[in-house]
């Protein structure tokens, strides 16, 4: 928790080809992903709930 807010850690698994790319290109992709995540906040209960296989979420909060 930071400033009484939950934090979220997101792991992005790269393909083998990404490791062969230049570091700068990988850094640019990281910046793009960060911007997309920050800019996609939605109102509560607007995200469709999955009825199939559960998504992998690890809750590390200490409640």
Secondary structure, DSSP 8 states (H G I E B T S, - for coil): -BTTB----------HHHHHS-HHHHHHHHHHHHHHHHT----TT-S----SS----------
